[in-house]
Amino acid sequence: MYTVVHEKPASFYTSYDRKEGDVKLTHYCPGCGHGSLHKFIAEAIDDLGIQERTVFVSPVGCSVFAYHYLDVGNVQAAHGRAPAVATGIKRSNPESIVIAYQGDGDLAAIGTAEIIHSANRGENITVFFVNNAIYGMTGGQMAPTTLIGQKTVTTPMGRNPHQEGYPLKVCELLSTLEGSTYLERVALTSPKTYMKTRQAIRKALKNQVENRGFSLIEVLSPCPTGWKLKPNQAWKWIEDQMFPVFPLGVYKDLSTSRQPWPRTGPGLPADRVAGVLDIGFPLSREEDPSGEATLPVETKEMKIAGFGGQGVLFMGVALATVAMKEGYHATWLPSYGPEMRGGTANCNVVFSHRPIGTPLVDYPDILIAMNAPSLKRFQNQVKSGGLIVYDSAIISDSPEASGREILPVPAAKMAHELGDHRVANVIILGAMLAKCPILRRTNVYAALEESVENENLRQLNRRAFEAGRLYRGTQS
């Protein structure tokens, strides 16, 4: 008869099926502390019975693939923003147990503001902070926690406090904030420190279960690859070099005295959410004096792209302005390289009678392409049944229809005939709105006039828009 005295925790995958290649191996370097720390967290989750409630916020760093190993909810945060993401998750779902897992570059460099304010607000989240005094994933550069005199790729002569400042001591820093509840620094160097780390992790998570507020465990962890040491040498290096600078111990503990903090009022029933979103946002569209009809619009997403200097961004601003004039919610989001004029540029335009969740447009209803690279890049993203409008005077190859409507407009040629190449964008705008009358012509005229002060240019824009609107070339 055999008795199993130790096995993998249920919160830890038995095989790493999310990982490509050999599913039996981790991606961490030999001697790295992340694997042990992941396992300790999984054990604590099991001990507390919170696996189904736990959401793990992965960082930018070596442990970005934590979801290969931990069988819990997972969210990938932008660099340094894990505490902000964790705050949003926790406040929107107070019953969840939210873990922010961060390295020293992620937390103590780009994420300094997020961690300080999360602690100061006493957010009921748990943060595990891995301090290995170096940037491990990106090649061994200096981190905020790099020791004085420590050599890295970016401090080959050793960190100089007069040049790069002093190592940032996170536990000491956060202990001064009234909102923090429990702060402890532990290490991964020996069986004794391993056991202490296990205990601290469990306590930090238990604080969240009991709604005690903000807890952070700083873990001094080996990085043999970044330090160019063997694993056993790395453990000794932590004890000899890091312990004097980052002493182990509890820096703050209000776990027993801090009363649970109320965070949210009664939740809103799901069947009322849609109604609440519409409150205060009535759609008021004045009648067009010309009696011109427009198509009904729930939400319209557009992508406009071309070379910098072709008026791509201007078209987006004009469309968003017209949409606002007609009572829609509208967003305009530009994107262009540092060279802008002559380089590529595009913008996203969204308008809707409902509040808009994001200004990004991944799958547009309408694409306006002013040059061939833009058409090639975005044409396959257009929704089925959507519209592709392109300048056929510049783009020789027509797009693949694939269930989409195609409208070629020789805008550059027509602009030349009007005497000014700059109005090709207004011509193509007129053609698009004639094909898909989603906005009123009178409001377009008003937006175009508001955009320029020169009366001659105003008249030219109006003629260009009319030329595009009346264009009846080949359509498919």
N, C-alpha and C positions, 0 to 999 in steps of 0.2 A: 504494500500500500504506500502511495506517495501523496504528500500534501503540498500543494502549491503555496509557497510562502511569499512569492513576489511575482508579479506579472505586469505587463504594460497596462497603464490605466485606460479605462474605456474612452477617455477624452483624447487619447493618442492613437492615431491610425496604426493598425497592425502591419499594414503595408502602405507604401507611399504612392497610391494609385494616381494621384494628381500630378506626379512628377514624371516627366518624360524619361525614357531610357530605363535603366535598372531600378526597379521600384524597391529594392531592398537596401539601397544606400542613401544616405543623406547627402546634401550638397555642401555641408559645412566642412571646413578644413580639419584635419586631425588636431585634437587639442583645443578646438574652439569651444567656448562656453555656452553658445546658444543652444546646442542640443540638450545639455543637462538642464538648462533653465526652462526650456520648453517642457521637458518631462516633469519637472517640479511643479510647474503651473498646471499641467494636466492632472497630476496627482491631487493637488489642492482642489481643483474643480470637482473631481470625483468625490473627495472627502466631504465636500460641502453640498454635494448633490445638485449642482447648478449647471450641468452640461447643456441642457436644453434652453437655458436662459442666457448663456454666455455669448458675447460678441467680442471678437478679438480684432483690434485695429492694428493692422500691419504697418510698419514704417517704410521709409526709403533707406535701404542699407542691406547688409548681408542677410538679415532675417526677413527680408521682404517676402520670402516664400514660406513663411510660417504656416500657411494654409495647407502645405504638403503634409504637415505633421499633426496639427491640432484639429480634432473633429468637433468644431464649434462654428458658430457664425463668424464670418470674416469680412472685413471691409479694408480696402487698400486706401490709405490716406496720402495726400500730397506731402512732399518733404517738409517735416516739422509740424504738420497740422494735425497729428494724431489726437492731441488733447481737445482741439476744437471739434473734430469729427466725433470723438467719444462723448463730448458734452451734448452735441445734437442728438446722438442716438439715445443717450440716457434720459434726456429731458423729454424726448418724444415717446419713449417707452420706459418709464421708471422701473418696471419690474425686471428689465434686463440687467445683466451683470456685464459691465463694459470694461475691457482691459485695453489700455494703450501701451504698446511695446515699442521702445525707442532706443536708439544708440546715442552716443555722445554728440555726433555731428547733427543728427536729426533733432535731438531735444535741446542741446546746450548751445547750438549755433543758430541755424535758421529758425528753430522752433522756440527760441527763448521767450518771446512774448506770449505764445500760446500756453506754455507750461506755467509761467508766472501767474497769468491771470486766471487760469483754471484752478490753480492752488489757492489763489487769493479769494476766489469766489466760493471755495470749499465744495467744488463739484464732487458729487458722489461717484467717483470713478477710481480705478486702480491703475497706477502707472508703474511699469517695470523699466528701469533705466539701466542700460548696459553700458558701463564705462570701461573701455579698453584703451583709452588715452591715445587713440589714433583713428584715422579714417580707414577702415578695413576693406570696404568694398571697392573703393575707387583708386587704390594703389598705395596707401600708406602715407597720406598727407597729415600735416599737423591738425589736431582737433582742439576744441576749447579746453579739453582736459589733459592735453599733452604736458608732460612734466618739464620743469626747467632743466635745460641741458639735454633733453631727449632729442635724438636725431630722427628726423622723418624725411620724406621726399622733399617737402617744402621748407624744412629747417635742417639742411645737411650739416650745419655746424652746431646744431643743438638749439633748442628754444631759448631765446633771449628775452627776459622780461621787459627790457627797455624797448624791444622791437615788437614783440608779439603779446606782451602782457603776461599775466599769471594764469595758472590753471584755474578753471571755474569750478567752484565747489557747490554743487547743486543742493545737496541736503542742507548745508549751512545757510545757503541763500534762501531756500523756501521755508526754513524754520522760523524766519522772521515774520512770515505772513500769518495773519490771524486766521485765515480760512483753512490752512492745512491742518490735518488731524494726526497723521502718523507718517514719520519719515525715518527710515533706517538704511544704513549702508552695510552691505554684506559682501562676501567674496566667494569665489570658486577656486580654492587652492588646495584644500585638504578635506578629509572626512569630517573634521570638526566644523569647518566653514560651510561645507555642503549641508550639514544638518541645520546650521543656523539659518542658512538661506531658505531651506524648506519651511522652517517655522515662520520666517518673516513673510514669505509669499502667502502662506495660509492665513496669517493674521490680517494682511492687507486686504485679501479678498473677503474675509469674514467681516471686516469693517464695512465694506460696501453692502454686503448682504443685510447688515443691521442698520444701513443708512446712516453711517457715522461720518460721511464726508470724504475728503480727499486723502488718499494714501499713496505714497511713492516709495518704492524699494530700489535703491541704487546698488547695482551689482558690479563689483570689480571683477572683470572677466578677462581670461587670457586671449591673446591674438598672436599665436606663434608665427603665423605667416607674415603679418604686418611687422612684427618685432624681429623677424628673422632668427627665431629661437626654436629649440625643440620644446615639446609640450612640458616636460618636467622642468626645463629651464624657465619657461614662461610662468609657471606657478610660483617658482622661487622669486622671479623678478617682481611679481605683484607684491609678495611679502616684503622684499627688501627695498623696493623703490616706491611702490604706490601706497603701502600702508602708512608711511610717515607723512605723506601729503594728503591722503584721503583716509583718515582714521576710521576704523569700523565702529559701529555702535548705533544706538538709537538717538536721533537728534530731536525728535519731538514725538510725544505719544499722549494723545487725548482720547484714546480709544474707549476708555471706560467712563470718562466724564462727559464727553461730548454727546449731547442729546441729538437724536435724529432730526435732520433738517427737513422741513416741508419744502417741496420743490414745485409742485404743480397743483392746480385746483382740479375740480372734477373734469374728466375728459369729455370731449364732444362726441356724441353718438355718430357713428359712421354715416347714418342716413341723412345727417344734417350738414355734412361737410360741403357738399356741392352747393347747397343753398346759401351757406355762409360766404362762400367764395364769391357769389354773385351780388351780395349785399353791398350797396354803395357804388356799384359799377354799372349803372344803367347805360344802355346803348342809345344815344340820342343822335340821330342822323337827320340833318335838315333836308328838306326836299330840294332837289336840284331845279333851279328856275327853268332850265332848258327841258325838263321832263325826261332827261336821259336816264335810262334804266341801268341798274348794276346788278351783277349776280350776287345772291346771298352768300355771305362769308362767315363760316364758323372760325376757322383759323387758317391762315395762309403763311407758308414758309417759303422764303426765296433765297437764292444764292446768286450774287452778281459778281462776275470775275473777268479780269483782263489785265492789260499792262497798266502800271502806274502812269498817270497822265491821260488816260482815256475817259476819265470821269466816272469810274466805277463807284467810288465812294459817294460821289455827288448823287448818283442815281439812287443809292440806298437811302441817303438822307432825305431826298425828295419823296420817295415812296413812304418812308416812315412818317414824314411830316403830313402828307396827304391823309394817311390812315388816321393820324391823331385828329386832324380837322374833321374827320367823319365820325369821331367818337369811339374809335377802336383803341384798345391797348396796343402799343407798338414798341418794338425794340430794333436797334440798329447796332451791329457789332462789326467793326472793321478788322481786317487782317492784312498786313503788308510787311514786306521785308524792310531792312534799314535803308536800302537804296530807294525805295518807293518809286520815284519817277523813273520809268524805264524798266523797273523790275515788276514782279507779279503782285497783284493786289486782288483782294476779294472782300466782300462783306455779306453779312447775314441780315436779313430783314424778316421780322415776324410781326404779324398783326392779327388780333383776335378780339372777339367781343368778351372773352374771359381773361382774367389775369394770366400773364405769361410766365411759365415756370422757368424757362431758360432761353437766353438769346441765341444759343448755338443752333445751327441748322445742319444736321447730318444727312437728311434725306429730303431735299427741297421739293415743293410742289412745282416751282418754276425756277429754271436756270436761265440766266442771261449770260452768254459767253461772248466776250469781245475779241478773243484771240484763240488760236488753235490749242496752245497748252492748257488753257482753262477749260475748253470744251473736252479735251481728252481726259483731264483730271477729274471733272465732276459729272460728266454725262451719265455714267452708270449709277450715280447716286440718286438721280431723279426718280421720284416715285412712279409706279405704274399708273398710267393715265395722266401723268404730269405734262408740263410744257417745256420744251427747250427752244429758246430764242437765241440766234447767233448771227454775227455779222458775216454774211456770205461774201462780202467784198474783200475780206481779209482771210477768212477760213475757206479753203478750197474743198476740203473733205467734209461731207455732210455727216452728222451723227447717226449712229445706229438707233433706229426708232425704238425697237423692243417694247412696244405697247405704249409709247409716249408720243405726244403730238410734237411736230417739228415746225418751226417758223423761221426760215432763212430771210434775213433782211440785209440788203446791201447798204448798210448804214454809212460806211466810210465813203462810198461812191456818192450817195445822196447828199452827204454833208459837203463834199467837194463841189457838187453842183449848186448848193446854197451859198457857197463862197467862204465857208469856214469849217475846217475839219474838226473843230472842237465840239460841234453839236451832234456828232454821230451818236453819242450816248442818249441825247434827248430824242433823236429819231427812233432809236430802237425801243426807248421807253414808250413812245406813242404807239408803235406797232404792237408791242406786248399788251398794252391796255386795250387796244382795239380788238385784239384776239381774245383777250380774257378781261372783260370789263368789270373789274372788281373794285375800282375806285372811280370817282366822278371827275370828269374832264375839267369842270370849273374849279375844283379844288386843286387839280394839278397845275392849272394856270396860275392860281394864287401862290402855290408853293414855289413855282419857278420864278415868279416876279419877286418874291421875298428873298430869294437866294442871291440876287444880283441888284446892284444899284444903277448900272448903266442902262439907260432906256433903249439904246440900240441893241444891246445884247438881250434885253428882255424881249424885244420884238423878234429877234433872230431865234430865240428859244421857242417862242410861240409858233413861228413858221416851221421850225424843225419838228416840233411835236405834232403839228397838223400833217406834215409830210409823212411822218411815220404812221400816224393814225389812219391816213387815207391810202397807205400803200397796200396794194392788192397783188403782190407777186405770188410766186409759187408757194403753196402751203401744203403740208401733209399731216 
